Amino acid sequence: MSRIEFSEVDLSLFVARLGTGVHCVQGITEKGNFGEATLVESFAQFVEAFGSYQSYTQFPLLCRRAFDYGAKLYVSRVDADDTPGVLATSGDILDAGTNASIVITASSPGIWGNSIEIFIENGTADDASNVTITHPDYDDEVYTEVNMTALDERNLADLINANSVIASAADQSSVSAVGSNRRLESQAATALTSGVNPDGYVDGDYSDNFSAFDNIQDSISLATPEIQTSAVNTAGIAYAEGRLDMVYYYGSPIGTTATAAIALNTYNSSYGVNIFGDLTVTDRRTSVNTVVTHKYDPFS
């Protein structure tokens, strides 16, 4: 009589090993430039580059889970073409001669930039100012004894552009008359305005964003973890097939049965990997288990 032997494999060990690699992911974030892949190695780095948890997206929570497993991620922020994110800006900051001198702008589009505030006080030198840029989620940025003199080592616009993680600046002196006093006018707590989040996401916003990873050569996988529509899955698999050096991971819609998941897997590609089963993530802030809902429009 033949003997049958069974070998049991703990797939959680495979998932853990998978998590420690380098992966490309795209999703909706609070901040960050659109359509660019940024290497992120910890959740602290993710927060600095893309912002923290938001009510309208589970993408940051999913990235946090990957970091907890030891993964490194190339992250790309997805834009909505019909309502793109708008940069928050200070408008013109005047000098003592009432001339427009400088425009300070958030470093990336979105409402987050409207929480940036600019403080200006007189410096010691006649043409100098002390400028502080604040945001609740970042350390204060302080620029002392700065001026608006072109090519000067204390030029405020140059210092902001070289050192700030939350803002950029443009010197307006070339488009306005230069007053007799180029010192910035003192002001308290002037907030940036006009920043807008993108909304109204559609499949094409994700499908068109895969090109953000064109120059990434050290990743073997790609995913859009919060969106699981047929059009996005097809585009992701096609992108992986075109590269020949990575696979696209996609999930079944929430609540899908095993039989239905098999029926949905019609892509017939060795570069597409179906992850079946509803994913539950433990929120480290609250210890509450959250089911990933695969939203289509996170703002609806």
C-alpha positions as CSV (number, residue, x, y, z in Angstrom):
1,M,0.0,0.0,0.0
2,S,1.4,3.4,-1.0
3,R,2.2,5.8,1.8
4,I,1.1,9.4,1.5
5,E,3.1,12.1,3.3
6,F,1.8,15.6,4.0
7,S,4.1,18.7,4.4
8,E,2.5,21.7,6.2
9,V,3.9,25.1,5.3
10,D,3.3,28.2,7.5
11,L,2.5,30.8,4.8
12,S,2.8,33.6,7.4
13,L,6.6,33.0,7.3
14,F,6.4,33.6,3.5
15,V,4.5,36.8,3.9
16,A,7.0,38.0,6.5
17,R,9.9,37.4,4.1
18,L,8.0,39.1,1.3
19,G,7.5,42.2,3.5
20,T,11.2,42.7,4.1
21,G,12.0,43.5,0.4
22,V,11.8,46.7,-1.6
23,H,8.4,47.4,-3.0
24,C,6.8,50.1,-5.2
25,V,3.4,51.4,-4.0
26,Q,1.2,54.2,-5.0
27,G,-1.7,55.8,-3.2
28,I,-3.4,58.9,-1.7
29,T,-1.4,60.9,0.8
30,E,-1.7,64.2,2.6
31,K,1.3,65.8,1.0
32,G,4.2,65.1,-1.3
33,N,4.9,65.7,-5.0
34,F,2.7,63.9,-7.5
35,G,4.0,61.2,-9.8
36,E,7.5,60.9,-8.2
37,A,8.8,57.7,-6.5
38,T,10.5,58.4,-3.2
39,L,12.4,55.7,-1.3
40,V,11.1,55.5,2.3
41,E,12.6,53.2,4.9
42,S,10.5,54.0,8.0
43,F,7.1,55.4,9.0
44,A,8.8,58.5,10.4
45,Q,10.3,59.2,7.0
46,F,6.9,58.6,5.4
47,V,5.3,61.2,7.7
48,E,7.9,63.7,6.8
49,A,7.6,63.2,3.1
50,F,3.9,62.3,2.7
51,G,2.1,63.2,5.9
52,S,0.4,61.0,8.5
53,Y,-2.9,59.1,8.9
54,Q,-5.9,60.7,7.2
55,S,-9.7,59.9,7.4
56,Y,-10.0,59.7,3.7
57,T,-7.4,57.1,2.9
58,Q,-6.0,53.9,4.5
59,F,-2.8,54.1,2.4
60,P,-0.6,55.5,5.3
61,L,-1.8,52.7,7.6
62,L,-1.0,50.0,5.0
63,C,2.5,51.5,4.5
64,R,3.0,51.5,8.3
65,R,2.2,47.8,8.4
66,A,4.8,47.2,5.7
67,F,7.5,49.2,7.6
68,D,6.6,47.1,10.8
69,Y,7.6,44.0,8.8
70,G,10.9,45.6,7.7
71,A,10.0,46.6,4.2
72,K,11.4,49.5,2.2
73,L,9.0,51.3,-0.1
74,Y,9.2,53.4,-3.2
75,V,6.1,55.6,-2.6
76,S,4.3,57.7,-5.2
77,R,1.5,60.1,-4.5
78,V,-1.5,59.8,-6.9
79,D,-3.1,63.0,-8.2
80,A,-6.7,63.4,-9.4
81,D,-6.5,65.0,-12.9
82,D,-10.0,66.6,-12.7
83,T,-9.2,68.3,-9.3
84,P,-5.5,68.6,-8.9
85,G,-4.0,69.6,-5.5
86,V,-3.2,73.3,-5.3
87,L,-0.1,74.7,-3.6
88,A,-0.8,76.8,-0.5
89,T,0.9,80.2,-0.8
90,S,1.5,83.3,1.3
91,G,0.9,85.8,-1.5
92,D,3.2,88.8,-1.6
93,I,5.1,89.7,1.6
94,L,5.9,93.4,1.5
95,D,9.1,95.2,2.3
96,A,9.2,98.4,4.3
97,G,8.8,100.4,1.1
98,T,5.4,98.5,0.4
99,N,6.9,96.7,-2.5
100,A,6.2,93.0,-3.1
101,S,9.4,91.2,-2.0
102,I,8.9,87.4,-1.6
103,V,6.2,84.7,-2.1
104,I,6.5,81.7,0.3
105,T,4.8,78.5,-0.9
106,A,4.1,75.1,0.6
107,S,6.6,72.5,-0.6
108,S,3.8,70.3,-2.1
109,P,0.1,70.6,-3.0
110,G,-2.7,70.2,-0.5
111,I,-4.7,71.6,2.4
112,W,-1.8,70.7,4.8
113,G,0.1,73.8,3.6
114,N,-2.6,76.1,4.9
115,S,-1.3,75.3,8.4
116,I,2.1,76.9,7.6
117,E,2.5,80.3,9.3
118,I,5.1,83.0,8.7
119,F,6.4,85.2,11.5
120,I,8.7,88.2,10.6
121,E,10.4,90.6,13.0
122,N,13.1,93.2,12.5
123,G,16.7,92.0,12.7
124,T,19.8,93.9,14.0
125,A,21.1,95.3,10.7
126,D,19.1,97.9,8.9
127,D,18.1,95.6,6.0
128,A,17.8,92.4,8.1
129,S,14.8,90.4,9.3
130,N,14.3,87.4,11.5
131,V,11.8,84.9,9.9
132,T,10.2,81.9,11.4
133,I,8.2,79.3,9.5
134,T,6.0,77.0,11.5
135,H,3.7,74.0,11.0
136,P,2.1,71.9,13.8
137,D,3.7,68.7,12.5
138,Y,7.3,70.0,12.0
139,D,10.0,71.7,14.0
140,D,10.1,75.5,13.6
141,E,12.4,76.8,10.9
142,V,14.2,79.9,12.0
143,Y,16.1,82.2,9.6
144,T,18.0,85.0,11.4
145,E,19.4,88.3,10.1
146,V,18.2,87.5,6.5
147,N,17.8,90.0,3.7
148,M,16.5,90.4,0.2
149,T,19.8,91.2,-1.5
150,A,20.4,89.0,-4.5
151,L,23.5,86.7,-4.3
152,D,24.0,87.6,-0.6
153,E,24.7,84.6,1.6
154,R,21.8,85.7,3.9
155,N,19.3,86.0,1.1
156,L,16.0,84.7,2.5
157,A,14.7,83.0,-0.6
158,D,17.9,81.2,-1.2
159,L,18.1,80.0,2.4
160,I,14.5,78.7,2.4
161,N,15.0,76.9,-0.9
162,A,18.2,75.3,0.3
163,N,17.0,74.3,3.8
164,S,13.3,74.1,4.3
165,V,11.4,70.8,4.3
166,I,8.0,72.5,4.2
167,A,8.3,75.6,2.0
168,S,9.8,77.2,-1.0
169,A,10.3,80.8,-1.9
170,A,10.5,83.1,-4.9
171,D,12.1,86.6,-4.8
172,Q,9.7,89.1,-6.3
173,S,12.1,92.0,-6.5
174,S,12.6,91.5,-10.3
175,V,8.9,92.2,-10.9
176,S,8.4,95.1,-8.6
177,A,10.1,98.4,-7.9
178,V,12.8,98.1,-5.3
179,G,12.1,100.4,-2.3
180,S,14.7,102.3,-0.4
181,N,14.4,99.8,2.4
182,R,14.4,96.1,1.4
183,R,13.8,94.9,5.0
184,L,10.7,92.8,5.1
185,E,7.8,94.3,6.9
186,S,7.2,92.9,10.4
187,Q,4.2,90.7,10.7
188,A,2.8,88.1,13.1
189,A,1.3,84.7,12.3
190,T,0.5,85.1,8.6
191,A,-1.0,81.7,7.4
192,L,-0.6,80.3,3.9
193,T,-3.9,80.0,2.1
194,S,-5.5,78.5,-1.0
195,G,-4.1,74.9,-0.6
196,V,-6.6,72.3,-1.9
197,N,-6.6,68.5,-1.8
198,P,-7.3,66.6,-5.0
199,D,-10.6,64.7,-5.2
200,G,-12.8,62.8,-7.7
201,Y,-10.2,60.0,-8.3
202,V,-10.8,57.7,-11.3
203,D,-9.1,54.6,-12.6
204,G,-6.9,56.6,-15.0
205,D,-5.3,58.6,-12.1
206,Y,-3.8,55.3,-10.9
207,S,-3.1,53.7,-14.2
208,D,-1.3,56.7,-15.5
209,N,0.9,57.0,-12.4
210,F,2.7,53.7,-12.8
211,S,5.3,55.6,-14.9
212,A,6.6,57.1,-11.7
213,F,8.5,53.9,-11.1
214,D,10.1,53.7,-14.5
215,N,13.6,54.4,-13.2
216,I,13.4,52.1,-10.1
217,Q,15.6,49.1,-10.7
218,D,15.9,47.4,-7.2
219,S,12.2,46.5,-6.6
220,I,10.5,43.2,-7.5
221,S,6.9,44.1,-6.7
222,L,4.3,46.8,-7.4
223,A,0.9,47.5,-5.8
224,T,-1.9,49.9,-5.5
225,P,-3.2,48.5,-2.2
226,E,-6.3,50.6,-1.7
227,I,-7.8,50.3,-5.2
228,Q,-8.8,47.0,-6.7
229,T,-10.7,47.8,-9.9
230,S,-10.4,45.7,-13.0
231,A,-9.0,48.6,-15.0
232,V,-6.3,49.4,-12.5
233,N,-5.3,45.8,-12.1
234,T,-5.1,45.3,-15.8
235,A,-2.9,48.4,-16.1
236,G,-0.7,47.3,-13.2
237,I,-0.1,43.8,-14.7
238,A,0.5,45.3,-18.1
239,Y,3.1,47.6,-16.6
240,A,4.9,44.7,-14.9
241,E,4.7,42.6,-18.1
242,G,6.4,45.4,-20.0
243,R,9.2,45.6,-17.5
244,L,9.7,41.9,-17.0
245,D,11.4,42.4,-13.7
246,M,8.6,42.7,-11.2
247,V,5.1,41.4,-10.4
248,Y,1.9,43.3,-9.6
249,Y,0.0,42.4,-6.5
250,Y,-3.7,42.9,-6.5
251,G,-6.5,42.0,-4.2
252,S,-10.1,40.8,-4.7
253,P,-12.9,43.3,-3.7
254,I,-13.8,43.2,-0.1
255,G,-16.2,40.3,0.8
256,T,-15.3,38.2,-2.2
257,T,-15.8,34.5,-1.8
258,A,-13.1,32.0,-2.8
259,T,-15.1,30.8,-5.8
260,A,-15.7,34.4,-6.9
261,A,-12.1,35.3,-6.5
262,I,-11.1,32.5,-8.9
263,A,-13.7,33.7,-11.4
264,L,-12.3,37.2,-11.1
265,N,-8.8,36.1,-11.8
266,T,-9.0,36.4,-15.6
267,Y,-5.8,38.3,-16.2
268,N,-3.9,35.1,-17.3
269,S,-0.4,36.5,-16.5
270,S,2.6,35.3,-14.7
271,Y,3.3,38.9,-13.7
272,G,0.1,39.3,-11.7
273,V,-0.4,37.9,-8.2
274,N,-3.8,37.8,-6.6
275,I,-4.0,38.3,-2.8
276,F,-7.3,36.7,-1.7
277,G,-9.1,37.5,1.5
278,D,-10.0,40.7,3.3
279,L,-6.9,42.3,4.8
280,T,-7.2,43.4,8.5
281,V,-4.6,45.8,9.8
282,T,-4.0,46.7,13.4
283,D,-4.0,50.4,13.9
284,R,-0.9,51.0,16.1
285,R,-2.4,54.2,17.5
286,T,-5.6,52.6,18.9
287,S,-4.9,48.8,18.8
288,V,-8.1,48.5,16.9
289,N,-8.3,46.1,13.9
290,T,-9.3,47.8,10.7
291,V,-10.5,46.0,7.5
292,V,-9.0,47.5,4.4
293,T,-12.1,48.6,2.4
294,H,-10.7,49.2,-1.1
295,K,-12.4,52.5,-1.6
296,Y,-13.0,53.7,-5.1
297,D,-13.3,57.4,-4.3
298,P,-11.7,58.1,-0.8
299,F,-13.4,61.5,-0.6
300,S,-17.0,60.2,-1.2
